[in-house]
């Protein structure tokens, strides 16, 4: 098997259906299989998807295990695939992306993890990678300095996504993983519920000598936040909590406390800036984020 595709469904019946159809309706050169993990949706979506897609491998979780824990259920079952694609349910594959990404990794054996260009359904670029959250890349991101072409955890400049190149990490909305990486470093760390598990996975892969790349020759479409009730709050809070755990896990308690302090200071600055510019909803959301970190 060339590629196994892992998708998580959490109360996203319609999105999951469109995502699966976008795969099955195309003729691919590669051999592939689809695995869908239902994260305790309990809304009838699993039964509906099972009935309509008999060729898909389904896994039912009795609890909502989040992104990392959900995908790990599938990764434990996937035994015979050279590559594994992690794919969000709020995405649709386009063009030759699956064939192209498998070929790309086949031609570059040292690449352990790769992604493509991610576009919204309006065709707008959705940044999906950047530098590891270390040093200036961390400060640049936390304080929203956004110097163009400087290291940043989230790289937003258009030019970053116009050429094939090595990066620090790529987003889990779509990442293709060489099986050798999983054999070397293991699964996702399921202590991350949602957000930052992808950066942690890439960090661990790079420590073992694998590289992480973006190939913008291919693309997918991504809705973003399709399974979340409050996307901005969930993302910002999840990323900050993940960052604190990332530092505690990889560098130590003192380092994680320093990072937590930086998060508090930078978030307060953001709250003030948004309030002064009249963007009160953003200021309130960052207030909720601060409260969630206590």
CORQUI-V659969 format. One record per residue. N is the residue number from 1. RES is the residue in three letters. SS is DSSP state (hx for helix, st for strand, lp for the rest). Layout:
BEGIN
N_RES_SS, N_RES_SS
END
This chain:
BEGIN
1_UNK_lp, 2_UNK_lp, 3_UNK_st, 4_UNK_st, 5_UNK_st, 6_UNK_st, 7_UNK_st, 8_UNK_st, 9_UNK_st, 10_UNK_lp, 11_UNK_lp, 12_UNK_lp, 13_UNK_hx, 14_UNK_hx, 15_UNK_hx, 16_UNK_hx, 17_UNK_hx, 18_UNK_hx, 19_UNK_hx, 20_UNK_hx, 21_UNK_hx, 22_UNK_hx, 23_UNK_hx, 24_UNK_hx, 25_UNK_lp, 26_UNK_lp, 27_UNK_lp, 28_UNK_lp, 29_UNK_lp, 30_UNK_lp, 31_UNK_lp, 32_UNK_st, 33_UNK_st, 34_UNK_st, 35_UNK_st, 36_UNK_st, 37_UNK_st, 38_UNK_st, 39_UNK_st, 40_UNK_lp, 41_UNK_lp, 42_UNK_lp, 43_UNK_lp, 44_UNK_lp, 45_UNK_hx, 46_UNK_hx, 47_UNK_hx, 48_UNK_hx, 49_UNK_hx, 50_UNK_hx, 51_UNK_hx, 52_UNK_hx, 53_UNK_lp, 54_UNK_lp, 55_UNK_lp, 56_UNK_lp, 57_UNK_st, 58_UNK_st, 59_UNK_st, 60_UNK_st, 61_UNK_st, 62_UNK_lp, 63_UNK_lp, 64_UNK_lp, 65_UNK_lp, 66_UNK_hx, 67_UNK_hx, 68_UNK_hx, 69_UNK_hx, 70_UNK_hx, 71_UNK_hx, 72_UNK_hx, 73_UNK_hx, 74_UNK_hx, 75_UNK_hx, 76_UNK_hx, 77_UNK_hx, 78_UNK_lp, 79_UNK_lp, 80_UNK_lp, 81_UNK_lp, 82_UNK_lp, 83_UNK_st, 84_UNK_st, 85_UNK_st, 86_UNK_st, 87_UNK_st, 88_UNK_lp, 89_UNK_lp, 90_UNK_lp, 91_UNK_st, 92_UNK_st, 93_UNK_st, 94_UNK_lp, 95_UNK_lp, 96_UNK_lp, 97_UNK_hx, 98_UNK_hx, 99_UNK_hx, 100_UNK_hx, 101_UNK_hx, 102_UNK_hx, 103_UNK_hx, 104_UNK_hx, 105_UNK_hx, 106_UNK_hx, 107_UNK_lp, 108_UNK_lp, 109_UNK_lp, 110_UNK_lp, 111_UNK_st, 112_UNK_st, 113_UNK_st, 114_UNK_st, 115_UNK_st, 116_UNK_st, 117_UNK_st, 118_UNK_st, 119_UNK_st, 120_UNK_lp, 121_UNK_lp, 122_UNK_lp, 123_UNK_lp, 124_UNK_lp, 125_UNK_st, 126_UNK_lp, 127_UNK_lp, 128_UNK_lp, 129_UNK_st, 130_UNK_st, 131_UNK_lp, 132_UNK_lp, 133_UNK_lp, 134_UNK_lp, 135_UNK_lp, 136_UNK_hx, 137_UNK_hx, 138_UNK_hx, 139_UNK_hx, 140_UNK_hx, 141_UNK_hx, 142_UNK_hx, 143_UNK_lp, 144_UNK_lp, 145_UNK_lp, 146_UNK_lp, 147_UNK_lp, 148_UNK_lp, 149_UNK_lp, 150_UNK_lp, 151_UNK_lp, 152_UNK_lp, 153_UNK_lp, 154_UNK_lp, 155_UNK_lp, 156_UNK_lp, 157_UNK_lp, 158_UNK_hx, 159_UNK_hx, 160_UNK_hx, 161_UNK_hx, 162_UNK_lp, 163_UNK_lp, 164_UNK_lp, 165_UNK_st, 166_UNK_st, 167_UNK_lp, 168_UNK_lp, 169_UNK_st, 170_UNK_st, 171_UNK_lp, 172_UNK_lp, 173_UNK_lp, 174_UNK_st, 175_UNK_st, 176_UNK_st, 177_UNK_st, 178_UNK_st, 179_UNK_hx, 180_UNK_hx, 181_UNK_hx, 182_UNK_hx, 183_UNK_hx, 184_UNK_hx, 185_UNK_hx, 186_UNK_lp, 187_UNK_lp, 188_UNK_lp, 189_UNK_lp, 190_UNK_lp, 191_UNK_lp, 192_UNK_lp, 193_UNK_lp, 194_UNK_lp, 195_UNK_lp, 196_UNK_lp, 197_UNK_hx, 198_UNK_hx, 199_UNK_hx, 200_UNK_hx, 201_UNK_hx, 202_UNK_hx, 203_UNK_hx, 204_UNK_hx, 205_UNK_hx, 206_UNK_hx, 207_UNK_hx, 208_UNK_lp, 209_UNK_lp, 210_UNK_lp, 211_UNK_st, 212_UNK_st, 213_UNK_st, 214_UNK_st, 215_UNK_st, 216_UNK_st, 217_UNK_st, 218_UNK_st, 219_UNK_st, 220_UNK_st, 221_UNK_st, 222_UNK_st, 223_UNK_lp, 224_UNK_lp, 225_UNK_lp, 226_UNK_lp, 227_UNK_lp, 228_UNK_lp, 229_UNK_lp, 230_UNK_lp, 231_UNK_hx, 232_UNK_hx, 233_UNK_hx, 234_UNK_hx, 235_UNK_hx, 236_UNK_hx, 237_UNK_hx, 238_UNK_hx, 239_UNK_hx, 240_UNK_hx, 241_UNK_hx, 242_UNK_hx, 243_UNK_hx, 244_UNK_hx, 245_UNK_hx, 246_UNK_hx, 247_UNK_hx, 248_UNK_hx, 249_UNK_hx, 250_UNK_hx, 251_UNK_lp, 252_UNK_lp, 253_UNK_hx, 254_UNK_hx, 255_UNK_hx, 256_UNK_hx, 257_UNK_hx, 258_UNK_hx, 259_UNK_hx, 260_UNK_hx, 261_UNK_hx, 262_UNK_hx, 263_UNK_hx, 264_UNK_hx, 265_UNK_hx, 266_UNK_hx, 267_UNK_hx, 268_UNK_hx, 269_UNK_hx, 270_UNK_hx, 271_UNK_hx, 272_UNK_hx, 273_UNK_hx, 274_UNK_hx, 275_UNK_hx, 276_UNK_hx, 277_UNK_lp, 278_UNK_lp, 279_UNK_lp, 280_UNK_hx, 281_UNK_hx, 282_UNK_hx, 283_UNK_hx, 284_UNK_hx, 285_UNK_hx, 286_UNK_hx, 287_UNK_hx, 288_UNK_hx, 289_UNK_hx, 290_UNK_hx, 291_UNK_hx, 292_UNK_hx, 293_UNK_lp, 294_UNK_lp
END
